[in-house]
Amino acid sequence: MRPSGMPPAGSHTERDTRARVARLILEHGPVTASTLGERMGLTPAAVRRHLDALLAEGMIEIRKARTPQTRRGRGRPAKWFAITDAGRNAFVHAYDDLASSALRFLAETAGDHAVAEFARRQIADLERRYRPVVQDAPPQQRVRTLAEALSGDGYAAAAAKAPQGAGEQLCQHHCPVAHVAAEFPQLCEAETEAFSRLLGTPVQRLATIAHGDGICTTHVSSRSLCGTERADGPAASVAPGGDAGESSPEHTLTDEESGRTSL
């Protein structure tokens, strides 16, 4: 589905291609122009044309990575393109201001515990739908299977190995309820608890889009990935901001992304 906020200029094909570029940046960003060209089969000139248009519309921005690996020989550092808040907002959100107002009313009249219960009930349907798919997958593929299921619901999720092979990371590049979750973190907490139960292992939220990070990153313990099966009861879930010693490439990238360059 093409985001409603994509630039209207140009032919239908141009707009669709530009929307695909924006989607790739949303799902895989920050990325370089060369990576986008390779993924989409576009010439460098075509990639630059679409990137320039998206930059002009404020849908994306340029970020300069500070790690040595991103340098191209002795030349200037590679430019990395990342989605902006405006670009993210161009993709349809599942909830609008009405949802925030309703939850605000619920919190005021029944308390925060009622919001937490509502969040758990909302995530229960997702958990019921995902459970058969995740449990049928081999233990070492369950995080990836969960990521694929989340992507089917618009979360643009992916799985990756954690640093030093210490478990895996579940990365969500899009959050349909980010605006609501920014005010009501109970939604993120309920989702994290559901991930822990589905995977049968402790998990830890390292970053969330709702709190201003580029992506939602969840560290998954290696316990279920080494073939050790757990009972079907709920697994322990670690709240965000737990062990400060744990880090992730995505979380590190989020920190690096704070170094922005001017256009």
C-alpha positions as CSV (number, residue, x, y, z in Angstrom):
1,M,0.0,0.0,0.0
2,R,1.4,3.4,-1.0
3,P,1.7,5.8,1.9
4,S,-0.7,8.7,1.5
5,G,2.1,11.2,2.3
6,M,4.2,10.3,-0.7
7,P,5.0,13.2,-3.1
8,P,2.3,13.5,-5.8
9,A,4.6,14.8,-8.5
10,G,5.5,12.5,-11.5
11,S,3.9,9.6,-13.1
12,H,2.1,6.8,-11.4
13,T,5.1,4.5,-11.8
14,E,7.4,7.2,-10.4
15,R,5.2,7.6,-7.3
16,D,5.0,3.8,-6.8
17,T,8.8,3.5,-7.1
18,R,9.3,6.4,-4.7
19,A,7.0,4.7,-2.2
20,R,9.0,1.5,-2.5
21,V,12.2,3.4,-1.9
22,A,10.6,5.0,1.2
23,R,9.4,1.5,2.4
24,L,12.8,0.0,2.0
25,I,14.3,2.9,4.0
26,L,11.6,2.4,6.7
27,E,12.2,-1.4,6.9
28,H,16.0,-1.5,6.5
29,G,17.3,2.0,7.2
30,P,19.5,3.6,7.7
31,V,20.8,2.5,4.3
32,T,23.1,3.9,1.6
33,A,22.0,4.8,-2.0
34,S,24.1,2.0,-3.4
35,T,22.3,-0.5,-1.2
36,L,18.9,0.8,-2.4
37,G,20.0,0.6,-6.0
38,E,21.1,-3.0,-5.6
39,R,17.9,-4.0,-3.9
40,M,15.6,-2.3,-6.4
41,G,17.6,-2.7,-9.6
42,L,17.8,1.1,-10.1
43,T,20.5,3.1,-11.7
44,P,22.5,5.5,-9.4
45,A,20.8,8.4,-11.2
46,A,17.3,7.0,-10.6
47,V,18.1,6.4,-6.9
48,R,19.4,9.9,-6.5
49,R,16.3,11.3,-8.1
50,H,14.0,9.5,-5.7
51,L,16.1,10.3,-2.7
52,D,16.3,14.0,-3.6
53,A,12.5,14.1,-3.9
54,L,12.0,12.3,-0.6
55,L,14.5,14.6,1.1
56,A,12.7,17.7,-0.3
57,E,9.4,16.4,1.1
58,G,11.0,15.7,4.5
59,M,10.2,12.0,4.3
60,I,13.8,11.0,4.8
61,E,17.0,12.5,6.2
62,I,20.8,12.0,5.8
63,R,22.8,10.6,8.6
64,K,26.5,10.0,8.6
65,A,27.6,6.9,10.4
66,R,30.7,7.3,12.5
67,T,32.1,3.8,12.4
68,P,35.1,3.1,10.2
69,Q,33.3,0.3,8.4
70,T,31.1,2.8,6.7
71,R,33.9,4.7,4.9
72,R,34.4,4.1,1.2
73,G,38.2,3.9,0.8
74,R,39.8,7.3,1.3
75,G,36.8,9.2,0.2
76,R,34.1,10.9,2.1
77,P,32.0,8.9,4.6
78,A,29.0,7.2,3.0
79,K,25.7,8.9,3.4
80,W,23.0,6.9,5.1
81,F,19.4,7.6,4.6
82,A,16.8,7.2,7.4
83,I,13.1,7.7,7.6
84,T,11.9,10.8,9.5
85,D,9.0,11.1,11.8
86,A,7.0,12.7,8.9
87,G,8.0,9.8,6.7
88,R,6.9,7.2,9.3
89,N,3.7,9.1,9.8
90,A,2.9,8.8,6.1
91,F,2.5,5.1,6.6
92,V,-1.0,4.3,8.0
93,H,-1.3,3.9,11.8
94,A,-3.8,1.5,13.2
95,Y,-4.9,3.9,15.9
96,D,-5.5,7.7,15.8
97,D,-6.2,10.4,18.3
98,L,-9.5,8.8,19.3
99,A,-7.7,5.8,20.7
100,S,-5.4,8.1,22.8
101,S,-8.5,10.0,24.0
102,A,-10.2,6.7,25.0
103,L,-7.2,5.4,26.9
104,R,-6.8,8.7,28.6
105,F,-10.4,8.6,29.7
106,L,-9.9,5.0,30.9
107,A,-6.8,5.9,32.9
108,E,-8.6,8.9,34.5
109,T,-11.7,7.0,35.5
110,A,-10.4,3.5,36.2
111,G,-6.7,3.9,36.8
112,D,-3.5,2.8,35.1
113,H,-4.1,-0.8,35.9
114,A,-7.2,-0.7,33.7
115,V,-5.1,0.6,30.8
116,A,-2.6,-2.3,31.4
117,E,-5.5,-4.8,31.4
118,F,-6.8,-3.3,28.2
119,A,-3.4,-3.6,26.6
120,R,-3.1,-7.2,27.6
121,R,-6.5,-8.0,26.1
122,Q,-5.6,-6.2,22.9
123,I,-2.4,-8.2,22.4
124,A,-4.1,-11.5,23.4
125,D,-5.6,-11.9,19.9
126,L,-2.2,-11.4,18.2
127,E,-0.7,-13.9,20.6
128,R,-3.4,-16.5,19.9
129,R,-2.9,-16.1,16.1
130,Y,0.9,-16.3,16.3
131,R,1.2,-19.2,18.8
132,P,0.5,-22.1,16.5
133,V,2.9,-20.8,13.8
134,V,5.7,-20.1,16.3
135,Q,5.3,-23.3,18.2
136,D,5.4,-25.4,15.0
137,A,8.7,-23.9,14.0
138,P,12.0,-25.4,15.1
139,P,13.4,-23.7,18.3
140,Q,16.2,-22.1,16.4
141,Q,13.8,-20.5,13.9
142,R,11.1,-19.2,16.2
143,V,12.4,-15.7,16.5
144,R,12.5,-15.4,12.7
145,T,9.1,-17.0,12.4
146,L,7.7,-14.5,14.9
147,A,9.3,-11.7,12.9
148,E,7.6,-12.9,9.7
149,A,4.2,-13.1,11.4
150,L,4.7,-9.5,12.7
151,S,5.7,-8.3,9.3
152,G,2.4,-9.7,8.0
153,D,0.6,-7.4,10.3
154,G,2.6,-4.3,9.2
155,Y,5.4,-4.3,11.8
156,A,8.2,-4.6,9.2
157,A,10.0,-7.0,11.6
158,A,13.3,-8.9,11.2
159,A,15.4,-11.3,13.3
160,A,19.2,-11.1,13.7
161,K,21.9,-12.7,15.8
162,A,22.8,-10.8,19.0
163,P,26.4,-9.7,19.6
164,Q,28.8,-12.6,20.4
165,G,26.0,-15.0,19.6
166,A,24.3,-14.4,22.9
167,G,20.7,-15.1,21.8
168,E,18.9,-13.2,19.0
169,Q,17.3,-9.8,18.5
170,L,13.8,-9.1,17.2
171,C,13.7,-5.8,15.4
172,Q,10.5,-4.0,14.4
173,H,11.0,-1.1,12.0
174,H,7.4,0.1,12.1
175,C,4.9,0.4,15.0
176,P,1.2,0.9,14.0
177,V,0.5,2.2,17.5
178,A,3.6,4.3,18.1
179,H,1.7,7.5,18.8
180,V,-0.5,5.9,21.3
181,A,2.3,3.9,22.9
182,A,4.3,7.0,23.4
183,E,1.7,8.1,26.0
184,F,0.7,4.6,27.2
185,P,3.8,2.4,27.5
186,Q,1.5,-0.4,28.8
187,L,1.0,-1.3,25.1
188,C,4.7,-2.0,24.7
189,E,4.9,-3.8,28.0
190,A,2.0,-6.1,27.0
191,E,3.6,-6.8,23.7
192,T,7.0,-7.7,25.3
193,E,5.3,-10.1,27.7
194,A,3.6,-11.8,24.8
195,F,6.9,-12.2,23.0
196,S,8.3,-13.9,26.1
197,R,5.4,-16.3,26.3
198,L,5.4,-17.1,22.6
199,L,9.2,-17.8,22.5
200,G,9.2,-19.5,25.9
201,T,12.2,-17.5,27.1
202,P,13.0,-14.2,28.8
203,V,13.2,-11.2,26.6
204,Q,14.4,-7.6,27.1
205,R,13.2,-4.5,25.3
206,L,16.2,-2.4,24.4
207,A,14.6,0.3,22.3
208,T,11.2,1.4,21.1
209,I,10.0,3.7,18.4
210,A,7.4,5.1,20.8
211,H,10.2,6.5,22.9
212,G,12.1,8.1,20.0
213,D,14.4,5.2,18.9
214,G,14.7,4.4,15.2
215,I,13.4,0.9,15.7
216,C,11.9,-1.4,18.4
217,T,14.6,-3.8,19.5
218,T,13.9,-6.8,21.7
219,H,16.8,-9.1,22.9
220,V,15.7,-12.7,23.1
221,S,17.6,-15.0,25.5
222,S,19.4,-17.9,23.9
223,R,17.7,-20.4,26.2
224,S,15.1,-21.4,23.7
225,L,17.5,-21.2,20.8
226,C,19.8,-24.0,21.9
227,G,17.1,-26.7,21.8
228,T,16.0,-26.5,25.4
229,E,12.2,-26.6,25.6
230,R,10.3,-24.9,28.4
231,A,6.9,-25.6,29.8
232,D,4.0,-23.7,28.2
233,G,3.7,-21.4,31.2
234,P,4.6,-17.7,30.9
235,A,8.3,-17.0,30.8
236,A,10.0,-14.3,32.7
237,S,10.1,-11.0,30.9
238,V,12.6,-8.3,31.6
239,A,11.4,-4.7,31.5
240,P,13.1,-2.0,29.3
241,G,16.2,-0.5,30.9
242,G,17.2,-3.7,32.6
243,D,20.8,-4.9,32.4
244,A,22.8,-2.0,31.2
245,G,25.6,-4.4,30.2
246,E,23.5,-5.8,27.3
247,S,23.6,-4.0,24.0
248,S,22.8,-4.7,20.4
249,P,23.9,-3.6,16.9
250,E,20.6,-2.0,16.4
251,H,20.7,-0.2,19.7
252,T,24.2,1.0,19.0
253,L,23.1,2.1,15.6
254,T,20.3,4.1,17.3
255,D,23.0,5.9,19.3
256,E,25.1,6.6,16.2
257,E,22.1,7.9,14.4
258,S,22.1,10.9,16.6
259,G,25.0,12.3,14.7
260,R,23.2,13.9,11.8
261,T,24.7,15.9,8.9
262,S,23.2,18.9,7.3
263,L,22.0,18.6,3.7
